[in-house]
Each structure stands twice: as structure tokens, then as C-alpha cells.
Amino acid sequence: MATQIEIANNALTLCGAARIMGLTDAQKPAQAINAVYEVTRKKALASQNWKFALRRFKPAVTTAPLFGWTYAYVIPTTILRLVEIRDRFVGYGSLGPSVSDGTPQEFEVEEDNLIVTNYEPPLNCRGVADITAVDRFDPLFVDYFTHELALAVWEDVSRKNATKKDMIERARDRSLKIARNRNGIVEPPEELPDDNWLLARIGP
């Protein structure tokens, strides 16, 4: 398994920068990595439904004002991304998270990490957890995170080679594709389009 310093040095190598001994070193590359490491790690985790980070949880009910909803549940701070509610997959569109099967909106995620809904407790959920231990990272995630980290420090430590930066971005995108192909990322179920037989029976 990769270590934190190995991930950092691999990211710096991608940028053409000098390797470091630790994130608290006085050198500029170490300071650049240290400044963005945690933010980039959380961003990388929250960007996808990484299988290794999926955790089941039952959020607690709160007495917050509901404004039309019956219940409000608090998403734990250890959960970075909501993946399922009551075994129903949560998709992320431009209007925020929603169930992905086309049914009317049955919940909303609001400020203060609240799920408001009419679902009675207990509310069974799954989400991507804030995994900090590097030895628990999936190797596919390590590759993606390394490239994200390289891009995060690019302006501070690289030689501003635009072609090289484009290569890192393409490599990052490939790492996501590989993770999906190798089942490292949970994908929403595909909805089958209505066939002509069904449409004919439904009518206009």
C-alpha cells in the first residue's frame, strides 16, 4: 500500500518538482502539498462513489424546522457523499442529489447536512466516508488522488509546461475510467428505455 509521503512525492514527480522527506519540511514543494493535501483528499473521495469508502449509516432525527417535510435527519460529518437512501440510489444533477429512477422528489439535502423527507425512522443510508488512513485506500483511488494532488499544486511547483499539465489531466481521467471498469466505483443502475410495445399500450 502507498504511504502519504509516497503519494505526495509521486504527485510532485508528475509536476517535475523535487521530492520531499515529509509534508512539514521547509521546502516549497512540501509546503505546497501540505496546504492542499486534506482538501484534495476529501474532494477526490467526494467526487465518486468509491467502493472501498462506502459505509452504511442511520442518521439521527433532528427537531429542526421542516417547512413541508415530516422528518429531518442529520448526515454524519464523517460522510462526504450520500449514495443510497432506503436502498434507492442517489444521483447528483444540477439541482442537487435526488433518487435516480425518475420518481417525484422524496427528499432534499439542505444546509447543516440535513436530509428532509417524509420517510419514517430509521432511515437506512449508505455514503462515502471520510477515509483518512492511507493504508485503507484502494490502489485505484490512490492513482486518481495522486493526479488530483499534482494538479492542485501545479501552479506552485511546476515549470508551467501546459502540455505536461494536459497529460496529467488525461491520465487522471483514464484512472477514473479504469476504476469504473474494474468495479472500484459504484455506478447508478441503468434505466432501460421504454420499448415500442410498452409505448403503444400506454398511448399518447
N, C-alpha and C positions, 0 to 999 in steps of 0.2 A: 504494500500500500504506500502511496505517496505521503510525504510529510508536508507540513505547512511551508517550510523553507524550500522544499523541492518544487512545490507549486509556484512559489514566488520566483525562484531562480529560473524555472522554465519559462515563466511569463517574461522575465527580464531578457532572457536569451532571445526570445521571439522579437523583442524590441531592439536587439543589438546592444544592450546595456551590460554593464559589469555585474557579475554575480555577487551575492552578499552572504554574510555569515549568519545574520539574524535580522528580524524586522525592526529591531530597536537600534541598529547600527547608525552611526552618524552620517554615513554617505547618503547622497541624494537619492540613489535608487531605492535604498531601504526606506527612507522617509516617504518616498512616493508610494511604495507598496503598502506601507503601514497605514497611510492616510486613507486608502480606499479598499483595503482588504475586506473588512467586515461588511461594508456597504455592498461591495461587488458580490461577495459570497451570498448574502441574502437575496440580492437581485437575481443571481443565477439560479438559486433554489426556487424562488417565487415565480420564475418565468415559465416553468414547465411542471407537469405532474410527474416528478421523478419517483419511480417505484421505491427506491431504497429509502426515501424520506416520507412515504405515506404512513400516516398514523390514524387510528380510529379514536374518536373522542365524543363525549356527550356534553355539549356546552351547558352551562348553568343558566337558569331562567333569571331575568332581572325584572325589576319593577319600574323600568324606565317608561316614559310616555310612549304610547304606541301609535296614535293617530291612524286608526282604522285597522290595525293588526291586533290579534289577540295575545300573542306572546312575543317576547324579545329574549334572545339568547346571546350570551357573551362568548365570542370566539376567543379561545385562549391566546395569550401573547406568543405562545410557542408555535402557533400555526400561522404560516406565511401565506398559504393559498388554500382556499376551500375547493374540494374536489367532488365530494358527494354529500347529498342530504337525503336521508332515508332511502339509500341505495339508488338515488337518481343522480345522474352525472350533472355536474355544474359546468356550464360553458361560459366563456368570457368574451362578450361582444362589446361594441362601442358604448352601450348603455350600462355596462357592468355585468356581474355574474347573474346567470339565470339557468334554469333547467334547460337541457338541450333537446327535448323531444317535441317542442312546439306547443306545449300546453300553456294556458294562461299563467301569468306570473304568480307564483305561490310564495315567494319570499323576496326580501330585499336585504342587501348588506349596507348598513348605514355607518355613519361616523361612530367613533368609540368602539369599532369592531363588533357591532351588533347585527345579529340576524333577526329580522322581524318577519313573522309568519303567523299563520293560523294553525300550524302543526302543534299538536299537544306534546308535552314532555312524556318520556325522554326523547330527545332529538338525536338520532344516530347519525353521525357525520364522519367523513374522512377528509384529511387535509395534508398538505405538505408541511412537515415540521421544520423548525429552525435547527437543523443539524449542525453543530459546531465541531464535533470530533472528526478530524480529518480521516482517521482510520476507519470511519464508517461510510465514507464517501464511495459511491460506485465509481469504478475507473472511467466509465463513460462520462460521468459528471465531472470528474477531475479534468478531463481533456477540455470539455466545454468551459469550465470555470477558468482554467489556465488561459485560454484565449480571451475570455472576457476581461480577465485581470490585465493581460497585456494591452488590450485596447484602452482600459481605464487609466493606465499610466503612460500611454503612448506619448502624449504631448510633453510630459516632463522628462522622460528618459531616452527617447528615441532620437534618431538623426533625421526625423521628419521625412522619411522616404515614403512617399504616397503609395508607390507600387507595393512596397512591403506591407503597409497597413492594409491594403486591399487583399493581399494574400492571407493575412491573419483573419480578416473578416470572413473570407471564403472558407478558410479552414474551420472557423467556429461554426459556420452554418453546416458544413459537412459533418462535424461532430454531433450536431443535433439530429441530422438525418440518420447517422449510424445508430444513435441511441434509440431512435424510434424503430428502426429496422430490427434491432436486437432486443426489442421489448424492454428497454430501460426506462421508457416513458409511457405512462398510461394515456391512451387516446380515447376520446369520446366515441360511443358506439355510432356507427354509420347508419343514417336513416335511409331506408330504401324508398326510391320514388314510387309514387302511385302508378301502377301499370294501366294499360288501356282498358282491360277488363273491369278493374275496380272503378275507374273514372266513368265508364259507360253506365255502370249501375248507380253511381252517385248522382249523375246527371249534372246539368249546368248549375 
